[in-house]
Amino acid sequence: MSVSTDTSASAAPAPARVRIPKVPFWAQILGGLVLGVLLGWAARHWEIDWLGTTLTKIGETFVQLLKLAVAPLVFFAIVISITNLRKVSNAARLATRTLLWFMATSLIAVAIGLAIGLLTNPGSGTGLSARDGAEPEEKGSWLDFLTGIVPTDVITPFTELNVLQIVFMAAVAGIAALRLGPKAEPLLTLGEAVLALLQKALWWIIRLAPLGSLGLIGTAIKDYGWNLISQYATFTADIYIGCAIVMFGVYPLLLATVAKVNPVQFFRGAWPAIQLGFVSRSSVGTMPLTQKVTERLGVPKEYASFAVPFGSTTKMDGCASIYPAIAAIFVAQIFGIDLGVGDYLLIAFVSVIGSAATAGLTGATVMLTLTLSTLGLPLAGVGLLLAIDPILDMMRTATNVAGQALIPVLVSAREKILDLEAFNSAKSFSLDDLERDEARSARTPDGDRDSDGDRDRDAAGEGAQPLPA
């Protein structure tokens, strides 16, 4: 007696699973920008109040979420970055060279801004006059800058989001922790855990960037329309051209001649952070991603964790160098004030020394008022530029972020600590790839083997491999 084992007649073929392809993050952002422009135009053209209100609320909520994470993120990032210097040989030398390169590139950027402004005369032919200006609510002066660094209490800087004071307190806490030595280890361990928690929460906010870009660009088009672009055409073009020259001209030149690495490879690796900076308009909000791409470009993690947070609050080639230089010329021409050589030198001085006033937040109003007040120009000129600011801020912040990733690469290459293998193999990546990599690293600390038998290695360490594009 035999039993048939043929079950082909009874076994139905398994239905094919339909897999919905994931939309790349850059495509999501681009889609958000395009849809935002269309919805903003529709809200303005057909006077759809509910649509305009919705776009405004979406944009405001996204910015508010970024600001919510800024204060604790900056504090713990600066504290941990300073204490991480104890793990780096020649820490003082690295910190000094980082600061010097920050200043040098800022000086180059402000010189380019001044040259473009003098060549194009952005304030002429706009149809604007002094009567169109209005003084801003937020102002900056050297007295405020110098005296405002030290807070009156430890709570107000966090509630009022005074990033410069938060940086001051974090620097003091970090240096004190270094001096305490082993006694501070429990607090540093707690700080590292809190920082990791904040960065994870910020990744969730970053996921909303396509929606945030829809609201922000839609609101700008809804409020001001295309007439705004045409009225400020020369000024807008100057800012974008100046930033493009710095980002795609000066930076590649420095990479090729100073660091002696491939500039195209740098942009391949840094592009996710530059792209997010363009949309979010916040260097601080982009800081965790900037640090990730910097490490993937071969910069040692201990040094990157110092240089990137430090740069995110002080390194602003777009907002603090190119923009105030061209804006000062624009305002002077609108108000009929002639600037001399001494004034241009003052603009360069403010850009190099006072860039910390910008503090990595959306917008550059404080830095602009600091520049105008130093030159004796009317602060009412700031009101002329507030309308166009959201459109300008995207390119400015992208330039900021590119510079914040550039300097650690330059310094690491000069100090012979750059992992060239990691740099040459760095590729762009999606947020999904990054989150999978973080999860895998969390499961396999210290390079232990995961369930597949593959050894995970630090992106900045020996033989680091990038995520697939």
C-alpha positions in Angstrom: 0.0 0.0 0.0 1.5 3.3 -1.0 0.6 6.9 -0.2 0.9 9.5 -2.9 3.0 12.4 -1.9 2.1 14.6 -4.9 0.4 17.6 -3.5 0.8 19.8 -6.6 -2.9 19.7 -7.3 -3.9 20.8 -3.8 -1.1 23.4 -3.2 -2.1 26.8 -4.7 0.8 29.1 -5.7 1.4 31.9 -3.2 0.2 35.2 -4.4 2.9 37.6 -5.4 3.5 40.4 -2.9 3.1 43.9 -4.3 6.0 46.0 -3.0 5.4 49.7 -3.1 8.7 51.4 -3.9 10.0 53.9 -1.4 10.3 57.5 -2.5 13.8 58.8 -1.9 14.0 61.6 0.7 15.4 64.1 -1.8 12.4 63.4 -4.0 10.0 63.9 -1.1 11.6 67.3 -0.4 11.5 68.3 -4.0 7.8 67.2 -4.2 7.1 69.3 -1.1 8.7 72.4 -2.6 6.8 72.1 -5.9 3.5 71.3 -4.2 4.1 74.2 -1.8 4.6 76.6 -4.6 1.5 75.5 -6.4 -0.7 75.6 -3.3 0.7 78.9 -2.2 -0.1 80.4 -5.7 -3.6 78.9 -5.6 -4.2 80.3 -2.1 -3.1 83.8 -3.2 -4.7 83.8 -6.7 -8.1 82.6 -5.7 -7.9 84.0 -2.1 -8.5 80.7 -0.4 -8.2 81.7 3.2 -8.4 78.2 4.7 -5.6 77.0 2.4 -3.4 79.9 3.3 -3.9 79.4 7.0 -3.2 75.6 6.7 0.1 76.3 4.9 1.1 78.8 7.5 0.3 76.5 10.4 2.2 73.6 8.8 5.3 75.8 8.3 5.1 77.3 11.8 4.7 73.9 13.4 7.7 72.4 11.6 9.9 75.4 12.6 8.6 75.2 16.2 9.4 71.5 16.4 13.0 72.3 15.3 13.2 75.1 17.9 11.9 72.8 20.6 14.9 70.5 20.1 17.5 73.3 19.7 18.1 74.4 23.3 18.8 71.0 25.0 20.5 69.7 21.8 23.0 72.5 21.7 23.7 72.3 25.4 24.4 68.6 25.5 26.2 68.5 22.1 28.6 71.2 23.2 29.3 69.7 26.6 29.9 66.2 25.1 31.9 67.6 22.2 34.3 69.4 24.6 34.7 66.4 26.8 35.3 64.2 23.8 38.5 66.2 23.1 40.1 64.3 25.9 40.1 61.2 23.6 41.9 63.1 20.9 45.7 63.6 20.7 46.7 67.2 20.1 43.2 68.5 21.1 44.3 72.1 21.6 46.0 72.1 18.2 42.9 70.7 16.5 40.6 73.2 18.2 42.9 76.1 17.3 43.2 75.1 13.7 39.4 74.6 13.5 38.8 78.1 14.7 41.4 79.6 12.4 39.9 77.9 9.3 36.4 79.1 10.4 37.7 82.7 10.4 39.7 82.3 7.1 36.8 80.9 5.1 34.4 83.5 6.6 36.8 86.2 5.4 36.9 84.7 1.9 33.1 84.5 1.9 32.5 88.1 3.0 35.0 89.3 0.4 33.1 87.5 -2.3 29.8 89.1 -1.0 31.3 92.6 -1.1 32.6 92.1 -4.6 29.2 90.9 -5.9 27.4 93.7 -4.2 29.7 96.4 -5.6 29.5 94.9 -9.1 25.7 94.6 -9.3 24.3 97.5 -7.1 21.4 95.4 -5.7 19.6 98.4 -4.2 19.3 100.3 -7.5 16.2 100.0 -9.7 14.1 98.2 -7.1 11.4 100.8 -6.7 11.9 100.6 -2.9 12.5 103.6 -0.7 13.3 104.4 2.9 9.5 104.6 3.7 9.1 100.9 2.9 11.5 99.9 5.7 10.7 99.1 9.3 12.8 98.4 12.3 12.8 94.7 13.4 11.7 93.4 16.7 15.0 91.7 17.3 18.1 93.8 17.2 21.8 93.1 17.7 24.5 95.4 18.9 28.1 94.9 20.1 27.1 95.7 23.7 24.3 93.2 23.6 26.6 90.7 22.0 29.4 91.0 24.6 27.2 91.4 27.7 24.5 89.0 26.5 26.9 86.1 26.4 26.7 85.6 30.2 23.1 84.7 31.3 21.5 86.1 34.4 20.1 82.7 35.3 20.2 79.1 34.0 16.6 78.9 33.0 15.9 82.0 30.8 18.4 81.0 28.0 16.4 77.8 27.5 12.9 79.4 27.7 13.9 82.3 25.4 16.1 80.2 23.2 19.2 82.4 23.6 21.6 80.0 21.8 24.7 82.1 22.5 24.1 82.0 26.3 23.4 78.2 26.0 26.7 77.8 24.2 28.4 79.7 27.0 27.0 77.6 29.8 27.7 74.4 27.9 31.3 75.5 27.3 31.8 76.2 31.0 30.2 72.9 32.0 32.3 71.0 29.5 35.6 72.5 30.6 34.6 72.0 34.3 33.9 68.3 33.5 37.3 68.0 31.9 39.0 69.4 35.0 37.0 67.2 37.3 38.1 64.1 35.5 36.7 60.7 36.7 34.3 62.4 39.1 32.4 63.8 36.2 32.0 60.4 34.4 28.5 59.6 35.7 27.2 63.0 34.5 28.9 62.6 31.1 27.4 59.1 30.7 24.0 60.7 31.4 24.7 63.5 29.0 25.6 61.1 26.2 22.3 59.2 26.8 20.3 62.4 26.8 22.0 63.6 23.6 21.3 60.2 21.9 17.7 60.6 22.9 17.4 64.1 21.6 19.0 63.1 18.3 16.6 60.3 17.9 13.7 62.7 18.5 15.2 65.1 16.0 15.3 62.3 13.3 11.5 62.1 13.7 11.2 65.8 13.1 13.6 65.6 10.1 11.2 63.0 8.6 8.6 65.9 8.5 11.0 68.1 6.4 9.1 67.5 3.1 5.8 68.6 4.8 7.6 71.5 6.5 9.1 72.7 3.2 5.6 72.6 1.6 4.3 74.9 4.4 7.2 77.3 4.4 7.5 77.9 0.7 3.8 77.9 0.3 3.4 80.6 2.9 6.1 82.7 1.2 4.3 82.5 -2.1 0.9 83.0 -0.6 2.0 86.1 1.3 4.1 87.9 -1.3 3.5 86.3 -4.7 5.9 86.5 -7.6 6.1 90.3 -7.6 8.3 90.0 -4.5 10.8 87.9 -6.5 10.9 90.4 -9.4 11.3 93.4 -7.1 14.2 91.8 -5.3 15.5 90.0 -8.3 19.1 91.4 -8.3 19.4 91.0 -4.5 18.1 87.4 -4.6 20.4 86.5 -7.5 23.4 88.1 -5.7 22.8 85.9 -2.6 22.3 82.7 -4.5 25.3 83.4 -6.8 27.5 84.4 -3.9 26.6 81.2 -2.0 27.1 79.1 -5.1 30.6 80.6 -5.7 31.6 79.8 -2.1 30.0 76.4 -2.0 31.0 75.1 -5.5 34.0 77.3 -6.1 35.9 78.1 -2.9 35.2 74.9 -1.0 36.2 72.6 -3.9 39.4 74.6 -4.4 40.3 74.3 -0.7 39.5 70.5 -0.8 41.7 70.0 -3.9 44.7 72.2 -2.8 44.7 72.1 1.0 43.1 68.7 1.9 44.3 67.2 -1.5 41.1 65.1 -1.8 38.4 64.8 -4.5 35.8 67.7 -4.1 33.2 65.7 -6.0 33.5 62.9 -3.5 33.1 65.4 -0.6 29.7 66.6 -2.0 28.6 63.0 -2.6 29.1 62.3 1.0 27.9 65.6 2.4 24.8 66.1 0.2 22.2 64.6 2.6 23.1 67.3 5.2 23.3 70.1 2.6 19.9 69.1 1.2 18.3 69.1 4.7 19.9 72.4 5.5 18.3 74.0 2.4 14.8 72.8 3.5 14.9 73.2 7.2 16.8 76.6 7.2 18.4 75.6 10.5 22.1 74.7 10.9 21.4 73.5 14.5 18.4 71.4 13.3 20.7 69.8 10.7 23.6 69.3 13.1 23.1 65.5 13.9 23.0 64.7 10.1 26.0 67.0 9.5 27.9 65.1 12.1 27.0 61.8 10.5 28.1 62.7 7.0 31.3 64.2 8.4 32.2 61.0 10.2 31.3 59.0 7.0 33.8 61.3 5.1 36.5 59.8 7.3 36.8 62.5 10.0 37.5 60.8 13.4 34.3 60.6 15.5 35.9 62.2 18.6 37.0 65.2 16.5 33.8 65.5 14.5 31.7 65.5 17.7 33.6 68.7 18.7 34.0 70.5 15.3 30.4 70.0 14.0 28.5 71.3 17.0 30.9 74.1 17.4 30.5 75.0 13.7 26.8 74.7 13.8 26.6 77.6 16.3 29.5 79.8 14.9 30.4 78.8 11.3 27.9 80.7 9.1 29.5 81.6 5.7 26.0 82.1 4.2 24.1 83.9 7.0 27.0 85.8 8.6 29.3 86.6 5.7 27.8 86.7 2.2 24.3 87.9 3.3 25.2 90.8 5.6 27.8 92.0 3.1 25.4 92.2 0.2 22.5 93.3 2.5 24.5 96.3 3.9 25.3 97.5 0.4 21.6 97.0 -0.6 20.3 99.0 2.5 22.9 101.8 2.0 21.8 102.2 -1.7 18.1 102.4 -0.7 18.8 105.1 1.9 21.2 107.0 -0.3 24.3 106.5 1.9 27.7 106.1 0.5 30.0 103.5 2.0 33.8 103.8 2.0 36.7 101.5 2.3 36.6 101.7 6.1 32.9 100.6 6.1 33.8 97.5 4.0 36.6 96.6 6.4 34.0 96.9 9.2 31.7 94.5 7.4 34.5 92.0 7.1 35.3 92.4 10.8 31.7 91.9 11.9 31.4 88.8 9.7 34.5 87.2 11.0 34.1 88.1 14.7 30.4 88.4 15.2 29.2 85.3 13.4 28.3 83.5 16.6 25.4 86.0 17.0 23.6 84.1 14.3 23.7 81.0 16.4 22.4 78.5 13.8 18.7 79.5 14.0 16.3 80.1 11.1 16.9 83.6 9.8 19.8 86.0 10.1 18.1 89.1 11.5 20.3 89.6 14.5 23.5 89.3 12.5 22.2 91.8 10.0 21.2 94.4 12.6 24.6 93.9 14.2 26.2 94.8 10.9 24.0 97.8 10.2 24.4 99.2 13.6 28.2 98.9 13.4 28.1 100.8 10.1 25.6 103.4 11.4 23.0 102.4 8.7 19.3 102.7 9.5 17.9 99.5 11.2 14.7 100.2 9.3 16.5 98.7 6.3 16.0 95.3 7.9 12.3 95.6 7.3 13.0 95.8 3.5 14.5 92.3 3.6 12.2 90.4 5.9 9.7 89.6 3.2 12.2 87.9 1.0 14.2 86.3 3.9 12.6 82.8 3.8 13.6 82.3 0.1 17.2 83.6 0.8 17.6 81.6 4.0 17.4 78.2 2.2 20.5 78.9 0.2 22.3 80.6 3.0 21.8 77.6 5.4 22.8 75.1 2.7 26.1 77.0 2.4 26.5 77.1 6.2 26.1 73.4 6.5 28.5 72.7 3.6 31.1 74.8 5.4 30.4 73.1 8.7 31.3 69.7 7.1 34.2 71.1 5.1 36.4 72.4 7.9 36.7 69.1 9.8 37.7 67.4 6.6 40.3 70.1 5.9 41.8 70.0 9.4 41.7 66.2 9.5 43.5 66.0 6.2 46.2 68.5 7.2 46.7 66.7 10.5 46.9 63.3 8.7 44.0 61.8 10.7 41.5 61.7 7.8 40.5 58.1 6.9 41.0 58.3 3.1 39.5 54.9 2.5 36.2 56.0 4.2 36.4 59.4 2.3 36.9 57.9 -1.1 34.1 55.4 -0.6 31.5 57.8 1.0 28.2 58.0 -0.8 24.9 59.7 -0.3 22.4 57.8 1.7 18.7 57.9 2.7 17.4 58.3 6.2 16.2 54.7 6.1 19.7 53.6 5.5 21.0 55.7 8.4 18.4 54.5 10.9 19.2 50.9 10.0 22.9 51.5 10.5 22.3 53.1 13.9 20.0 50.2 14.9 22.7 47.7 13.8 25.4 49.7 15.7 23.2 49.7 18.8 22.8 45.9 18.7 26.5 45.3 18.1 28.5 47.7 20.3 32.3 48.0 20.1 32.4 46.2 16.8 30.9 42.9 17.9 29.5 40.6 15.2 25.8 40.8 14.5 23.4 37.9 13.7 24.7 37.7 10.1 28.3 37.4 11.3 29.4 40.8 9.8 31.5 43.0 11.9 30.2 46.6 12.3 32.9 49.2 12.3 32.7 52.9 13.1 32.2 55.0 10.0 35.2 57.1 11.0 37.4 54.1 11.9 39.7 51.7 10.1 38.1 50.2 7.0 34.8 51.9 7.4 32.2 51.1 4.8 29.5 53.6 3.7 25.8 52.8 3.5 24.5 51.9 0.1 23.1 54.9 -1.9 
